[in-house]
Amino acid sequence: MNLIGGMDEAGLGPLLGPLTIGGVLLELPHAAADAWTLLAGAVTSTTRRGRRKGEDPLLVADSKRVFTGPRRWVKLERTALAFMNLAWGSPPADAAALAARLHFGGSPPERRGAPWLERLDLALPCWISPGQVELDAHLLHRRAAAAGLGLRRLVLGALHPARFNAHIGETGSKSVTHFHWLMEGLLPLLQEGAELVVLDRTGALTDHARLLARAFPGVGVTRTRKEKKEQRYLLRRGERRIALHFREKGEDSSFAVALAACLAKYVREVFMECQNRWFTSRQPGLKPTRGYYLDGRRFLGEAREVIQAESLPEQVFIRCR
C-alpha cells in the first residue's frame, strides 16, 4: 500500500466562525505517483475551462486560489462535494448531515449555545445544482478508478468559538490549541495506516518534536530535517514507521494538503452561511460576513440590536484570539 495523507486548516485568524481542520488519506498506485496527474481531466490545479459547459475540471489547489472571484462558492462546493462523494458514497444532504460526519465539532453538545448551529437545516448543495454534483461525482469516480487512486479516509473537524475560547483559556496559547486539534485530526489518518502525512505549516513554530511527543505518548519521535520551510519527523512504534512533514505552503506541492485545505474551507463556509442566514433573517438588509477581523468588527457593530435582543453571550460566537 502507498497511503499518503495531507492536512490543513481554515480560519485560524478570523474573529468569527470556527477553526476547521481537514485531513485526507490517499491510496496511490505507487509512492511517487502524483494525484494531479492521475486525475487529469477530472481535476486540475489551475483555472481552465472544460470542453463542455458544466464539465470544467474540479479545482484542487490552495483554498485561497480556489475561493476567489465571483464563482468562488461554486468552485469550492464542486470540489468539496465531489470528493466527499468519493470518500463517503454520497454527499451530505444538508449542514446537519455534514456536521454528523465531523470528527469533532459536529455533535449537538459541541454546537450548543449558538442558535445558528443548533438546527443546521441549510440544504446542500447550497451554491450549485444537484445535477452538477452528480456529474462531478461520476467523472471523478470514473477517473479515480481508472488511475487506481482511492480516497481511504476523509477527516474533518470544526472548533467553534465557544470551545476554541475554552481551550485557549486552558492552554493560554492559540498555537498550542491549534496544534492540539490538528493532532486530533491526524490521529485517524495514522490509525488507518498512513505512511506519510504532509501538514501545512502555519505560524512561526519550527520545532514540533516536543509537541508530537506529548500528543503521542509512547511513540518515538526523531527529527530528520530542519529547514526554514520544512521540518520532517519520523514516528516509531514497534516495527511501524510514519513520516510527518510540516511544509510551508504545502498545498502547492502536495495534492493531499491542497484537497484537505479545500475541504476545511468548505466546512467553515457552510457554518458561516448558517450564521449569516440566521442573523439576516432577524435583521433584513444586514450585510453577511466571512468572519475575518475587520469585517467581523463591522458585522458585530451592525448586528448589535440582534445580539442584544437574543442575549447572545460573546464567548459563543466571538473568538478571544
C-alpha positions, 0 to 999 in steps of 0.5 A: 500500500502507498497511503499518503495523507495531507492536512490543513486548516481554515480560519485560524485568524478570523474573529468569527466562525470556527477553526476547521481542520481537514485531513485526507488519506490517499491510496496511490498506485505507487509512492511517487505517483502524483494525484494531479496527474492521475486525475487529469481531466477530472481535476486540475490545479489551475483555472481552465475551462472544460470542453463542455459547459458544466464539465470544467475540471474540479479545482484542487489547489490552495483554498485561497486560489480556489475561493476567489472571484465571483464563482468562488462558492461554486468552485469550492462546493464542486470540489468539496462535494465531489470528493466527499462523494468519493470518500463517503458514497454520497454527499451530505444532504444538508449542514446537519448531515455534514456536521454528523460526519465531523470528527469533532465539532459536529455533535449537538453538545459541541454546537450548543449555545449558538442558535445558528448551529443548533438546527443546521437545516441549510440544504446542500448543495447550497451554491450549485445544482444537484445535477452538477454534483452528480456529474462531478461525482461520476467523472471523478469516480470514473477517473479515480478508478481508472488511475487506481487512486482511492480516497481511504479516509476523509477527516474533518473537524470544526472548533467553534468559538465557544470551545476554541475560547475554552481551550485557549483559556486552558492552554493560554496559547492559540498555537498550542490549541491549534496544534492540539486539534490538528493532532486530533485530526491526524490521529485517524489518518495514522490509525488507518495506516498512513505512511506519510502525512504532509501538514501545512505549516502555519505560524512561526513554530519550527520545532514540533518534536516536543509537541508530537511527543506529548500528543503521542505518548509512547511513540518515538519521535526523531527529527530528520530535517530542519529547514526554514520551510520544512521540518520532517519527523519520523514516528516509531512504534514497534516495527511501524514507521510514519513520516510527518512533514510540516511544509510551508505552503504545502498545498502547492506541492502536495495534492493531499494538503491542497484537497484537505485545505479545500475541504476545511474551507468548505466546512467553515463556509457552510457554518458561516452561511448558517450564521449569516442566514440566521442573523439576516433573517432577524435583521433584513438588509444586514450585510453577511460576513466571512468572519475575518477581523475587520469585517467581523468588527463591522458585522458585530457593530451592525448586528448589535440590536440582534445580539442584544435582543437574543442575549447572545453571550460573546464567548459563543460566537466571538473568538478571544484570539 
